[in-house]
Every structure is written in C-alpha cells, then in structure tokens.
C-alpha cells in the first residue's frame, strides 16, 4: 500500500548523488530554562568512556543536560528517554526523524555541520554528543564548552552493529543502559516478526530496491541504498534481497544513478522510496510521472512502486530501523 514519507542526506555522505560504567541517577524534568532531563539508571560515581575516535571522556555522573549535533544521536537520546537541551536543525529533525519524535522543546543550535558555539555554550551542557562527520575544528571548539562524545557516523562493513554500538555508548554516558536494552530488544523483535511475516506471505528472497531522489534543474537524481547501507542491511535481515548492484560509498553504502540506471534492476523488483512533503515535489510520483523511461519500467507498469511513510530517518539507530521494518513489512504484505 502506498503511504507517505522521505529522508534527506546525512551530514557528510560521500556518494556523488548525495549533494554532497555504569549507572544510576534520577529523572529530572526539563525546566523553563532548558535544563535537561533523562531517565537514568543508578550510578555510583564518575563514568569513564572511550569514544569512536579513541578520546577518553570522564563524566561526574550520568549526563542529563545533553546537546546533539546530528539527528541520529538525537534519535538515540530520545529513544533512551533523554530530552536533549539542544538539537541541530530542530525543524529538520521534526520532519525527517518524526518516527522518534522530540518530547521537549530543545534549543536549535544551528546546522548539523556547523553548530553555533554561542548557543551551545549558553545551554551549559554536561555532554555534547557528535559524530565523526563533524569537522575537527568544530569538535575542538565544542570541547572547550563541555565533554564531547563522538560516535562513528556510519560503517558500510557493519551498519547494524555500528548503530547498536552507538546506542550503547550514548546509554553509558547518560546512565540509560536499561532503556538501551529495551530499544535493542524492540528492534530484534520487529526483525523476527517481520521475517516471519515476509515468509508467510511467500515473499522471502523478493528483490527490493530502496532509494531516495532529488530534483535539480528539472532532472531527477536517484540515490540507491546499495549493499552496505543501513537500510540495505536491514532489508536483507528481513529475508529480502537488495536488488541494487551498483557500488555504494564505504561509509554509508550510498550510490548515484538516474532514471536510465533503473533499467538495470530486475523486472520483478519491488521499488520502495522515501521523500518528504517539506522537501517539495515527490521526485518519483510528480517529476518522473510523465517520463517515458520511468513509465516503461516493468515494476512501474505493474504498480510495484511504494512510497514509505514520511519521518523515518534512514541514517538513524535501532529505533528508526524498527519503524523502517514495520513500514516495509506493512507495505509489502498488505
């Protein structure tokens, strides 16, 4: 069934088509001045961590006033029950990450690639969570404000494991390891139920091509989520086959093609894509709707093209991928 939704580019996607220890504590409500909250599991003193860059970080206790400079870390914080006091591009997150919605009203700290140091400093955070995509000079300056915990943005050799590792690292820093266990279990359960539903529907091994697209000067560029992409790995965990044979980049597993490139997909492909109403026209339904090559594709002719619901961040963590699994299974089996 056709539902509505989409995704934007991750901060430093290399694909050409992408424009580019333990714990304790209490639960604190966010006050009017933006003081953070987070449901934390008990802690007994300082917390020592080593982040994805090898940097050693020591916190006095579980971090509660946390700033997130990228949407995947914001999603993890929210899934763990930690309300971030500052978020990069709040409006963008509310559009692209709506499946794991903010439950507070955080300060907007600027763009994901260039956070406002003044805004971050004004929030007096006890932790800033960033990714390895954030420029080194920005990280250096942020470290003058508060400890910075960096996670690995993406790793095409182990996307699901990387997403889980990121969640666990953030959970240790915020004393929310029990919540992390619940988030991971929900993802595992969704995969298990999804695999069974796909098998019961006789769809095991079905070729699935997932993509997003963008419009530039009236032309549609298409971004395949190839082997090594997070979405591609999760799709295969469901017992489906990633139909893309193009090579993705080594971090995100993303590639680039155009409408003619879609002719290389198997005829019986189920084509799934994502976009977002705030991004303007739907590149596939609106812009390619009258394109002769698009209309001649076997899976277009057979109606096997579906837009997934808006608001599932395709570069997110276990919580977003749980929403993705539910959306794919529902779309393919209904």
ZADO-1210 file (C-alpha; in nm, 4 decimals, padded with zeros to 6 digits):
<atoms>
<atom x="00.0000" y="00.0000" z="00.0000" code="UNK" pos="1"/>
<atom x="00.1217" y="00.3491" z="-00.0772" code="UNK" pos="2"/>
<atom x="00.1991" y="00.5595" z="00.2310" code="UNK" pos="3"/>
<atom x="00.3715" y="00.8968" z="00.2671" code="UNK" pos="4"/>
<atom x="00.7355" y="00.9758" z="00.3595" code="UNK" pos="5"/>
<atom x="01.1100" y="01.0632" z="00.2989" code="UNK" pos="6"/>
<atom x="01.4614" y="01.1398" z="00.4023" code="UNK" pos="7"/>
<atom x="01.7351" y="01.3923" z="00.3403" code="UNK" pos="8"/>
<atom x="02.1086" y="01.3482" z="00.3107" code="UNK" pos="9"/>
<atom x="02.3291" y="01.2659" z="00.6082" code="UNK" pos="10"/>
<atom x="02.5782" y="01.5331" z="00.7008" code="UNK" pos="11"/>
<atom x="02.8799" y="01.4059" z="00.5143" code="UNK" pos="12"/>
<atom x="02.7559" y="01.1397" z="00.2773" code="UNK" pos="13"/>
<atom x="03.0263" y="01.0687" z="00.0239" code="UNK" pos="14"/>
<atom x="02.8049" y="00.9368" z="-00.2549" code="UNK" pos="15"/>
<atom x="02.8011" y="01.1561" z="-00.5607" code="UNK" pos="16"/>
<atom x="02.4233" y="01.1589" z="-00.5664" code="UNK" pos="17"/>
<atom x="02.4011" y="01.2938" z="-00.2199" code="UNK" pos="18"/>
<atom x="02.4744" y="01.6547" z="-00.2679" code="UNK" pos="19"/>
<atom x="02.7099" y="01.6033" z="-00.1358" code="UNK" pos="20"/>
<atom x="03.0268" y="00.2309" z="03.3681" code="UNK" pos="21"/>
<atom x="02.7501" y="00.2101" z="03.4979" code="UNK" pos="22"/>
<atom x="02.4933" y="00.3740" z="03.6401" code="UNK" pos="23"/>
<atom x="02.2394" y="00.5489" z="03.8466" code="UNK" pos="24"/>
<atom x="02.0722" y="00.8810" z="03.8860" code="UNK" pos="25"/>
<atom x="01.7316" y="01.0381" z="03.8911" code="UNK" pos="26"/>
<atom x="01.4800" y="01.1649" z="03.6425" code="UNK" pos="27"/>
<atom x="01.4743" y="01.5436" z="03.6118" code="UNK" pos="28"/>
<atom x="01.2073" y="01.7370" z="03.4287" code="UNK" pos="29"/>
<atom x="01.3220" y="01.9964" z="03.1786" code="UNK" pos="30"/>
<atom x="01.2722" y="02.3402" z="03.3287" code="UNK" pos="31"/>
<atom x="01.1794" y="02.6600" z="03.1535" code="UNK" pos="32"/>
<atom x="01.5448" y="02.7484" z="03.1051" code="UNK" pos="33"/>
<atom x="01.6207" y="02.4308" z="02.9120" code="UNK" pos="34"/>
<atom x="01.7763" y="02.2147" z="03.1830" code="UNK" pos="35"/>
<atom x="01.7949" y="01.8623" z="03.0572" code="UNK" pos="36"/>
<atom x="01.6120" y="01.5566" z="03.1656" code="UNK" pos="37"/>
<atom x="01.6726" y="01.1926" z="03.1210" code="UNK" pos="38"/>
<atom x="01.5501" y="00.8773" z="03.2810" code="UNK" pos="39"/>
<atom x="01.8724" y="00.7324" z="03.4161" code="UNK" pos="40"/>
<atom x="01.9501" y="00.4045" z="03.5817" code="UNK" pos="41"/>
<atom x="02.1565" y="00.4409" z="03.9056" code="UNK" pos="42"/>
<atom x="02.5196" y="00.5431" z="03.9076" code="UNK" pos="43"/>
<atom x="02.7980" y="00.5253" z="04.1604" code="UNK" pos="44"/>
<atom x="03.0411" y="00.7989" z="04.0789" code="UNK" pos="45"/>
<atom x="03.2250" y="00.9102" z="03.7694" code="UNK" pos="46"/>
<atom x="03.1709" y="00.7479" z="03.4306" code="UNK" pos="47"/>
<atom x="03.4726" y="00.6836" z="03.2078" code="UNK" pos="48"/>
<atom x="03.4230" y="00.6288" z="02.8344" code="UNK" pos="49"/>
<atom x="03.6327" y="00.5909" z="02.5222" code="UNK" pos="50"/>
<atom x="03.4535" y="00.7256" z="02.2165" code="UNK" pos="51"/>
<atom x="03.4739" y="00.6267" z="01.8497" code="UNK" pos="52"/>
<atom x="03.7831" y="00.8424" z="01.7940" code="UNK" pos="53"/>
<atom x="03.9734" y="00.6919" z="02.0878" code="UNK" pos="54"/>
<atom x="03.9213" y="01.0011" z="02.3022" code="UNK" pos="55"/>
<atom x="03.8790" y="00.9314" z="02.6737" code="UNK" pos="56"/>
<atom x="03.5921" y="01.1109" z="02.8446" code="UNK" pos="57"/>
<atom x="03.5177" y="01.1277" z="03.2170" code="UNK" pos="58"/>
<atom x="03.1842" y="01.2492" z="03.3475" code="UNK" pos="59"/>
<atom x="03.0967" y="01.3233" z="03.7097" code="UNK" pos="60"/>
<atom x="02.7875" y="01.1106" z="03.6672" code="UNK" pos="61"/>
<atom x="02.5187" y="01.0324" z="03.4094" code="UNK" pos="62"/>
<atom x="02.4800" y="01.3247" z="03.1705" code="UNK" pos="63"/>
<atom x="02.1379" y="01.4875" z="03.1806" code="UNK" pos="64"/>
<atom x="02.1941" y="01.8182" z="03.0003" code="UNK" pos="65"/>
<atom x="02.2908" y="01.6834" z="02.6595" code="UNK" pos="66"/>
<atom x="02.3331" y="01.8539" z="02.3222" code="UNK" pos="67"/>
<atom x="02.3070" y="01.6521" z="01.9984" code="UNK" pos="68"/>
<atom x="02.4761" y="01.7830" z="01.6827" code="UNK" pos="69"/>
<atom x="02.3405" y="01.5184" z="01.4433" code="UNK" pos="70"/>
<atom x="01.9973" y="01.3625" z="01.4014" code="UNK" pos="71"/>
<atom x="02.0998" y="01.0021" z="01.4650" code="UNK" pos="72"/>
<atom x="02.2407" y="01.0920" z="01.8075" code="UNK" pos="73"/>
<atom x="01.9293" y="01.2968" z="01.8837" code="UNK" pos="74"/>
<atom x="01.7153" y="00.9983" z="01.7904" code="UNK" pos="75"/>
<atom x="01.9175" y="00.7727" z="02.0212" code="UNK" pos="76"/>
<atom x="01.8855" y="01.0200" z="02.3068" code="UNK" pos="77"/>
<atom x="01.5090" y="01.0456" z="02.2636" code="UNK" pos="78"/>
<atom x="01.4731" y="00.6674" z="02.2362" code="UNK" pos="79"/>
<atom x="01.6677" y="00.6358" z="02.5624" code="UNK" pos="80"/>
<atom x="01.4344" y="00.8783" z="02.7371" code="UNK" pos="81"/>
<atom x="01.6826" y="01.1654" z="02.7458" code="UNK" pos="82"/>
<atom x="01.5429" y="01.5012" z="02.6339" code="UNK" pos="83"/>
<atom x="01.8286" y="01.6892" z="02.4619" code="UNK" pos="84"/>
<atom x="01.8608" y="02.0523" z="02.5649" code="UNK" pos="85"/>
<atom x="02.0000" y="02.1438" z="02.2217" code="UNK" pos="86"/>
<atom x="01.9460" y="01.9938" z="01.8775" code="UNK" pos="87"/>
<atom x="02.0920" y="02.0836" z="01.5386" code="UNK" pos="88"/>
<atom x="01.8215" y="02.1946" z="01.2918" code="UNK" pos="89"/>
<atom x="01.5197" y="02.1196" z="01.5085" code="UNK" pos="90"/>
<atom x="01.2707" y="02.1700" z="01.2233" code="UNK" pos="91"/>
<atom x="01.4645" y="01.9301" z="01.0043" code="UNK" pos="92"/>
<atom x="01.4643" y="01.6637" z="01.2732" code="UNK" pos="93"/>
<atom x="01.0925" y="01.7075" z="01.3273" code="UNK" pos="94"/>
<atom x="01.0402" y="01.6368" z="00.9560" code="UNK" pos="95"/>
<atom x="01.2923" y="01.3599" z="00.8894" code="UNK" pos="96"/>
<atom x="01.3008" y="01.1986" z="01.2344" code="UNK" pos="97"/>
<atom x="00.9310" y="01.2107" z="01.3182" code="UNK" pos="98"/>
<atom x="00.9126" y="00.8365" z="01.3891" code="UNK" pos="99"/>
<atom x="01.1118" y="00.9057" z="01.7092" code="UNK" pos="100"/>
<atom x="00.9628" y="01.2448" z="01.7980" code="UNK" pos="101"/>
<atom x="01.1053" y="01.5024" z="02.0339" code="UNK" pos="102"/>
<atom x="00.9119" y="01.5189" z="02.3598" code="UNK" pos="103"/>
<atom x="01.0511" y="01.8548" z="02.4709" code="UNK" pos="104"/>
<atom x="01.1288" y="02.1910" z="02.3119" code="UNK" pos="105"/>
<atom x="01.5076" y="02.1969" z="02.2729" code="UNK" pos="106"/>
<atom x="01.7093" y="02.4963" z="02.1633" code="UNK" pos="107"/>
<atom x="01.8092" y="02.4991" z="01.7964" code="UNK" pos="108"/>
<atom x="02.1899" y="02.5047" z="01.7886" code="UNK" pos="109"/>
<atom x="02.2250" y="02.5710" z="01.4153" code="UNK" pos="110"/>
<atom x="02.3095" y="02.3378" z="01.1296" code="UNK" pos="111"/>
<atom x="02.4329" y="01.9819" z="01.1654" code="UNK" pos="112"/>
<atom x="02.7643" y="02.0671" z="01.0035" code="UNK" pos="113"/>
<atom x="02.8193" y="02.3990" z="01.1809" code="UNK" pos="114"/>
<atom x="02.6635" y="02.4249" z="01.5282" code="UNK" pos="115"/>
<atom x="02.6505" y="02.7653" z="01.6954" code="UNK" pos="116"/>
<atom x="02.9141" y="02.7688" z="01.9689" code="UNK" pos="117"/>
<atom x="02.7465" y="03.0596" z="02.1459" code="UNK" pos="118"/>
<atom x="02.4130" y="02.8795" z="02.1575" code="UNK" pos="119"/>
<atom x="02.5688" y="02.5555" z="02.2790" code="UNK" pos="120"/>
<atom x="02.7652" y="02.7404" z="02.5492" code="UNK" pos="121"/>
<atom x="02.4510" y="02.9198" z="02.6679" code="UNK" pos="122"/>
<atom x="02.2908" y="02.5832" z="02.7422" code="UNK" pos="123"/>
<atom x="02.5748" y="02.4859" z="02.9814" code="UNK" pos="124"/>
<atom x="02.5549" y="02.1179" z="02.8796" code="UNK" pos="125"/>
<atom x="02.7326" y="01.8465" z="03.0715" code="UNK" pos="126"/>
<atom x="02.7775" y="01.6455" z="02.7491" code="UNK" pos="127"/>
<atom x="02.7794" y="01.7111" z="02.3745" code="UNK" pos="128"/>
<atom x="02.7185" y="01.4101" z="02.1508" code="UNK" pos="129"/>
<atom x="02.8524" y="01.4419" z="01.7978" code="UNK" pos="130"/>
<atom x="02.9507" y="01.2159" z="01.5102" code="UNK" pos="131"/>
<atom x="03.2763" y="01.1578" z="01.3281" code="UNK" pos="132"/>
<atom x="03.1303" y="01.3585" z="01.0388" code="UNK" pos="133"/>
<atom x="03.1533" y="01.6828" z="01.2361" code="UNK" pos="134"/>
<atom x="03.4602" y="01.8859" z="01.1289" code="UNK" pos="135"/>
<atom x="03.7569" y="01.8503" z="01.3630" code="UNK" pos="136"/>
<atom x="03.7835" y="02.2243" z="01.4279" code="UNK" pos="137"/>
<atom x="03.4207" y="02.2343" z="01.5419" code="UNK" pos="138"/>
<atom x="03.4835" y="01.9416" z="01.7781" code="UNK" pos="139"/>
<atom x="03.7888" y="02.1160" z="01.9219" code="UNK" pos="140"/>
<atom x="03.5877" y="02.4295" z="01.9940" code="UNK" pos="141"/>
<atom x="03.2976" y="02.2334" z="02.1415" code="UNK" pos="142"/>
<atom x="03.5375" y="02.0588" z="02.3805" code="UNK" pos="143"/>
<atom x="03.6093" y="02.3992" z="02.5336" code="UNK" pos="144"/>
<atom x="03.2424" y="02.4097" z="02.6356" code="UNK" pos="145"/>
<atom x="03.1798" y="02.0528" z="02.7591" code="UNK" pos="146"/>
<atom x="03.2975" y="01.6946" z="02.7097" code="UNK" pos="147"/>
<atom x="03.2310" y="01.5765" z="02.3536" code="UNK" pos="148"/>
<atom x="03.1391" y="01.2148" z="02.2862" code="UNK" pos="149"/>
<atom x="03.1808" y="01.1214" z="01.9197" code="UNK" pos="150"/>
<atom x="03.0185" y="00.8176" z="01.7629" code="UNK" pos="151"/>
<atom x="03.1030" y="00.6617" z="01.4268" code="UNK" pos="152"/>
<atom x="02.8681" y="00.8170" z="01.1712" code="UNK" pos="153"/>
<atom x="02.8370" y="00.5086" z="00.9519" code="UNK" pos="154"/>
<atom x="03.0327" y="00.1979" z="00.8533" code="UNK" pos="155"/>
<atom x="02.9270" y="00.0093" z="00.5417" code="UNK" pos="156"/>
<atom x="03.1026" y="-00.3033" z="00.6675" code="UNK" pos="157"/>
<atom x="02.8811" y="-00.3299" z="00.9795" code="UNK" pos="158"/>
<atom x="02.5949" y="-00.0827" z="00.9782" code="UNK" pos="159"/>
<atom x="02.3569" y="-00.2579" z="01.2183" code="UNK" pos="160"/>
<atom x="02.6331" y="-00.3333" z="01.4684" code="UNK" pos="161"/>
<atom x="02.7582" y="00.0244" z="01.4411" code="UNK" pos="162"/>
<atom x="02.4122" y="00.1618" z="01.5147" code="UNK" pos="163"/>
<atom x="02.3851" y="-00.0650" z="01.8184" code="UNK" pos="164"/>
<atom x="02.7322" y="00.0308" z="01.9417" code="UNK" pos="165"/>
<atom x="02.6401" y="00.3992" z="01.9132" code="UNK" pos="166"/>
<atom x="02.3242" y="00.3499" z="02.1163" code="UNK" pos="167"/>
<atom x="02.5160" y="00.1603" z="02.3850" code="UNK" pos="168"/>
<atom x="02.7857" y="00.4278" z="02.4096" code="UNK" pos="169"/>
<atom x="02.5307" y="00.7071" z="02.4491" code="UNK" pos="170"/>
<atom x="02.3426" y="00.4956" z="02.7038" code="UNK" pos="171"/>
<atom x="02.6565" y="00.4530" z="02.9153" code="UNK" pos="172"/>
<atom x="02.7140" y="00.8280" z="02.9120" code="UNK" pos="173"/>
<atom x="02.3577" y="00.9012" z="03.0184" code="UNK" pos="174"/>
<atom x="02.3043" y="00.6128" z="03.2598" code="UNK" pos="175"/>
<atom x="02.0261" y="00.4670" z="03.0476" code="UNK" pos="176"/>
<atom x="02.1602" y="00.1198" z="02.9757" code="UNK" pos="177"/>
<atom x="01.8340" y="-00.0468" z="03.0800" code="UNK" pos="178"/>
<atom x="01.6483" y="00.1642" z="02.8257" code="UNK" pos="179"/>
<atom x="01.9062" y="00.0720" z="02.5599" code="UNK" pos="180"/>
<atom x="01.8340" y="-00.2942" z="02.6211" code="UNK" pos="181"/>
<atom x="01.4631" y="-00.2288" z="02.5635" code="UNK" pos="182"/>
<atom x="01.5278" y="-00.0333" z="02.2411" code="UNK" pos="183"/>
<atom x="01.7512" y="-00.3093" z="02.1024" code="UNK" pos="184"/>
<atom x="01.5019" y="-00.5772" z="02.2013" code="UNK" pos="185"/>
<atom x="01.2222" y="-00.3910" z="02.0232" code="UNK" pos="186"/>
<atom x="01.4344" y="-00.3845" z="01.7070" code="UNK" pos="187"/>
<atom x="01.5202" y="-00.7546" z="01.7345" code="UNK" pos="188"/>
<atom x="01.1533" y="-00.8407" z="01.7904" code="UNK" pos="189"/>
<atom x="01.0468" y="-00.6325" z="01.4895" code="UNK" pos="190"/>
<atom x="01.3020" y="-00.8115" z="01.2715" code="UNK" pos="191"/>
<atom x="01.1913" y="-01.1548" z="01.3905" code="UNK" pos="192"/>
<atom x="00.8225" y="-01.0769" z="01.3419" code="UNK" pos="193"/>
<atom x="00.8961" y="-00.9127" z="01.0077" code="UNK" pos="194"/>
<atom x="01.0941" y="-01.2102" z="00.8777" code="UNK" pos="195"/>
<atom x="00.8083" y="-01.4382" z="00.9705" code="UNK" pos="196"/>
<atom x="00.5501" y="-01.2143" z="00.8046" code="UNK" pos="197"/>
<atom x="00.7595" y="-01.1939" z="00.4857" code="UNK" pos="198"/>
<atom x="00.8000" y="-01.5714" z="00.4811" code="UNK" pos="199"/>
<atom x="00.4302" y="-01.6321" z="00.5497" code="UNK" pos="200"/>
<atom x="00.3432" y="-01.4042" z="00.2571" code="UNK" pos="201"/>
<atom x="00.5696" y="-01.6035" z="00.0255" code="UNK" pos="202"/>
<atom x="00.7946" y="-01.3001" z="-00.0269" code="UNK" pos="203"/>
<atom x="01.1241" y="-01.4383" z="00.1001" code="UNK" pos="204"/>
<atom x="01.4026" y="-01.3521" z="-00.1444" code="UNK" pos="205"/>
<atom x="01.1979" y="-01.0816" z="-00.3190" code="UNK" pos="206"/>
<atom x="01.4143" y="-00.8203" z="-00.4937" code="UNK" pos="207"/>
<atom x="01.3705" y="-00.4862" z="-00.3202" code="UNK" pos="208"/>
<atom x="01.5321" y="-00.1631" z="-00.4371" code="UNK" pos="209"/>
<atom x="01.5179" y="00.1238" z="-00.1886" code="UNK" pos="210"/>
<atom x="01.6077" y="00.4758" z="-00.2963" code="UNK" pos="211"/>
<atom x="01.5503" y="00.8425" z="-00.2472" code="UNK" pos="212"/>
<atom x="01.5767" y="01.1156" z="-00.5043" code="UNK" pos="213"/>
<atom x="01.6211" y="01.4859" z="-00.5549" code="UNK" pos="214"/>
<atom x="01.5334" y="01.7312" z="-00.8280" code="UNK" pos="215"/>
<atom x="01.7990" y="01.9591" z="-00.9783" code="UNK" pos="216"/>
<atom x="01.7101" y="02.1856" z="-01.2715" code="UNK" pos="217"/>
<atom x="01.4131" y="01.9663" z="-01.3516" code="UNK" pos="218"/>
<atom x="01.6212" y="01.6478" z="-01.3591" code="UNK" pos="219"/>
<atom x="01.5824" y="01.3705" z="-01.1036" code="UNK" pos="220"/>
<atom x="01.8933" y="01.2296" z="-00.9401" code="UNK" pos="221"/>
<atom x="01.8401" y="00.8958" z="-00.7710" code="UNK" pos="222"/>
<atom x="02.0317" y="00.7693" z="-00.4704" code="UNK" pos="223"/>
<atom x="02.0321" y="00.3886" z="-00.4347" code="UNK" pos="224"/>
<atom x="02.0774" y="00.2408" z="-00.0882" code="UNK" pos="225"/>
<atom x="02.3207" y="-00.0218" z="-00.2092" code="UNK" pos="226"/>
<atom x="02.4921" y="-00.3127" z="-00.0352" code="UNK" pos="227"/>
<atom x="02.6426" y="-00.1834" z="00.2878" code="UNK" pos="228"/>
<atom x="02.3785" y="00.0791" z="00.3523" code="UNK" pos="229"/>
<atom x="02.1955" y="00.0581" z="00.6833" code="UNK" pos="230"/>
<atom x="01.8623" y="00.0226" z="00.5057" code="UNK" pos="231"/>
<atom x="02.0082" y="-00.2378" z="00.2702" code="UNK" pos="232"/>
<atom x="02.1400" y="-00.4460" z="00.5603" code="UNK" pos="233"/>
<atom x="01.8109" y="-00.4296" z="00.7497" code="UNK" pos="234"/>
<atom x="01.6189" y="-00.5190" z="00.4330" code="UNK" pos="235"/>
<atom x="01.8276" y="-00.8326" z="00.3899" code="UNK" pos="236"/>
<atom x="01.7792" y="-00.9239" z="00.7568" code="UNK" pos="237"/>
<atom x="01.4086" y="-00.9462" z="00.6730" code="UNK" pos="238"/>
<atom x="01.4821" y="-01.2222" z="00.4220" code="UNK" pos="239"/>
<atom x="01.4526" y="-00.9918" z="00.1229" code="UNK" pos="240"/>
<atom x="01.7166" y="-00.9296" z="-00.1455" code="UNK" pos="241"/>
<atom x="01.8717" y="-00.5898" z="-00.2052" code="UNK" pos="242"/>
<atom x="01.8232" y="-00.5536" z="-00.5817" code="UNK" pos="243"/>
<atom x="02.0889" y="-00.2844" z="-00.6283" code="UNK" pos="244"/>
<atom x="02.4149" y="-00.3982" z="-00.7891" code="UNK" pos="245"/>
<atom x="02.5751" y="-00.0532" z="-00.8051" code="UNK" pos="246"/>
<atom x="02.8590" y="00.0051" z="-00.5586" code="UNK" pos="247"/>
<atom x="02.7970" y="00.2312" z="-00.2640" code="UNK" pos="248"/>
<atom x="03.0415" y="00.4514" z="-00.0764" code="UNK" pos="249"/>
<atom x="03.2456" y="00.2940" z="00.2073" code="UNK" pos="250"/>
<atom x="03.0730" y="00.4819" z="00.4883" code="UNK" pos="251"/>
<atom x="02.7038" y="00.4934" z="00.4047" code="UNK" pos="252"/>
<atom x="02.6687" y="00.2393" z="00.1225" code="UNK" pos="253"/>
<atom x="02.5044" y="00.5006" z="-00.0980" code="UNK" pos="254"/>
<atom x="02.5395" y="00.5276" z="-00.4755" code="UNK" pos="255"/>
<atom x="02.4192" y="00.7536" z="-00.7557" code="UNK" pos="256"/>
<atom x="02.2176" y="00.6862" z="-01.0684" code="UNK" pos="257"/>
<atom x="01.9481" y="00.8339" z="-01.2896" code="UNK" pos="258"/>
<atom x="01.6234" y="00.7046" z="-01.4325" code="UNK" pos="259"/>
<atom x="01.8069" y="00.5140" z="-01.7072" code="UNK" pos="260"/>
<atom x="02.0007" y="00.3319" z="-01.4364" code="UNK" pos="261"/>
<atom x="01.6767" y="00.1846" z="-01.3080" code="UNK" pos="262"/>
<atom x="01.6560" y="-00.0286" z="-01.6216" code="UNK" pos="263"/>
<atom x="01.9305" y="-00.2470" z="-01.4691" code="UNK" pos="264"/>
<atom x="01.7030" y="-00.3602" z="-01.1869" code="UNK" pos="265"/>
<atom x="01.5274" y="-00.6989" z="-01.2137" code="UNK" pos="266"/>
<atom x="01.1850" y="-00.6829" z="-01.3761" code="UNK" pos="267"/>
<atom x="01.0115" y="-00.8165" z="-01.0639" code="UNK" pos="268"/>
<atom x="01.1709" y="-00.5609" z="-00.8286" code="UNK" pos="269"/>
<atom x="00.9620" y="-00.4029" z="-00.5557" code="UNK" pos="270"/>
<atom x="01.0719" y="-00.0387" z="-00.5689" code="UNK" pos="271"/>
<atom x="01.0474" y="00.1475" z="-00.2380" code="UNK" pos="272"/>
<atom x="01.1407" y="00.5074" z="-00.1814" code="UNK" pos="273"/>
<atom x="01.1240" y="00.7898" z="00.0639" code="UNK" pos="274"/>
<atom x="01.0702" y="01.1610" z="00.0339" code="UNK" pos="275"/>
<atom x="00.9090" y="01.4283" z="00.2479" code="UNK" pos="276"/>
<atom x="00.6354" y="01.6828" z="00.1905" code="UNK" pos="277"/>
<atom x="00.8533" y="01.9624" z="00.3277" code="UNK" pos="278"/>
<atom x="01.1058" y="01.8864" z="00.0526" code="UNK" pos="279"/>
<atom x="00.8640" y="01.9862" z="-00.2232" code="UNK" pos="280"/>
<atom x="00.7644" y="01.7697" z="-00.5196" code="UNK" pos="281"/>
<atom x="00.7816" y="01.3924" z="-00.4958" code="UNK" pos="282"/>
<atom x="01.0700" y="01.3147" z="-00.7387" code="UNK" pos="283"/>
<atom x="00.9190" y="00.9836" z="-00.8439" code="UNK" pos="284"/>
<atom x="00.5422" y="01.0347" z="-00.8481" code="UNK" pos="285"/>
<atom x="00.5417" y="01.4012" z="-00.9516" code="UNK" pos="286"/>
<atom x="00.8539" y="01.4652" z="-01.1576" code="UNK" pos="287"/>
<atom x="00.9059" y="01.1242" z="-01.3182" code="UNK" pos="288"/>
<atom x="00.5346" y="01.0615" z="-01.3587" code="UNK" pos="289"/>
<atom x="00.5430" y="01.1521" z="-01.7293" code="UNK" pos="290"/>
<atom x="00.8928" y="01.0244" z="-01.8030" code="UNK" pos="291"/>
<atom x="00.8877" y="00.7611" z="-02.0774" code="UNK" pos="292"/>
<atom x="01.1736" y="00.5556" z="-01.9329" code="UNK" pos="293"/>
<atom x="01.0166" y="00.5548" z="-01.5870" code="UNK" pos="294"/>
<atom x="00.6757" y="00.4549" z="-01.7194" code="UNK" pos="295"/>
<atom x="00.8278" y="00.1693" z="-01.9212" code="UNK" pos="296"/>
<atom x="00.9965" y="00.0044" z="-01.6218" code="UNK" pos="297"/>
<atom x="00.8299" y="-00.3331" z="-01.5513" code="UNK" pos="298"/>
<atom x="00.7862" y="-00.2644" z="-01.1802" code="UNK" pos="299"/>
<atom x="00.6296" y="00.0724" z="-01.2581" code="UNK" pos="300"/>
<atom x="00.3931" y="-00.0827" z="-01.5097" code="UNK" pos="301"/>
<atom x="00.2911" y="-00.3475" z="-01.2544" code="UNK" pos="302"/>
<atom x="00.2350" y="-00.0922" z="-00.9798" code="UNK" pos="303"/>
<atom x="00.5121" y="-00.2284" z="-00.7573" code="UNK" pos="304"/>
<atom x="00.6319" y="00.1170" z="-00.6517" code="UNK" pos="305"/>
<atom x="00.5617" y="00.2391" z="-00.2988" code="UNK" pos="306"/>
<atom x="00.6477" y="00.5483" z="-00.1023" code="UNK" pos="307"/>
<atom x="00.7162" y="00.4702" z="00.2625" code="UNK" pos="308"/>
<atom x="00.5797" y="00.6925" z="00.5399" code="UNK" pos="309"/>
<atom x="00.7480" y="01.0262" z="00.5964" code="UNK" pos="310"/>
<atom x="00.9683" y="01.0744" z="00.9013" code="UNK" pos="311"/>
<atom x="01.1820" y="00.7606" z="00.9282" code="UNK" pos="312"/>
<atom x="01.5462" y="00.8695" z="00.9428" code="UNK" pos="313"/>
<atom x="01.7310" y="00.6269" z="00.7178" code="UNK" pos="314"/>
<atom x="02.0655" y="00.7020" z="00.8818" code="UNK" pos="315"/>
<atom x="01.9291" y="00.6543" z="01.2309" code="UNK" pos="316"/>
<atom x="01.9624" y="00.3965" z="01.5050" code="UNK" pos="317"/>
<atom x="01.7685" y="00.0917" z="01.6214" code="UNK" pos="318"/>
<atom x="01.4531" y="00.2937" z="01.6949" code="UNK" pos="319"/>
<atom x="01.4325" y="00.4367" z="01.3425" code="UNK" pos="320"/>
<atom x="01.5109" y="00.0971" z="01.1919" code="UNK" pos="321"/>
<atom x="01.2293" y="-00.0565" z="01.3944" code="UNK" pos="322"/>
<atom x="00.9955" y="00.1923" z="01.2276" code="UNK" pos="323"/>
<atom x="01.1508" y="00.1075" z="00.8887" code="UNK" pos="324"/>
<atom x="01.0959" y="-00.2652" z="00.9406" code="UNK" pos="325"/>
<atom x="00.7324" y="-00.2088" z="01.0327" code="UNK" pos="326"/>
<atom x="00.6787" y="00.0142" z="00.7290" code="UNK" pos="327"/>
<atom x="00.8415" y="-00.2264" z="00.4814" code="UNK" pos="328"/>
<atom x="00.6605" y="-00.5319" z="00.6121" code="UNK" pos="329"/>
<atom x="00.3260" y="-00.3495" z="00.6108" code="UNK" pos="330"/>
<atom x="00.3838" y="-00.2166" z="00.2594" code="UNK" pos="331"/>
<atom x="00.4875" y="-00.5498" z="00.1089" code="UNK" pos="332"/>
<atom x="00.2321" y="-00.7722" z="00.2808" code="UNK" pos="333"/>
<atom x="-00.0855" y="-00.5591" z="00.2814" code="UNK" pos="334"/>
</atoms>
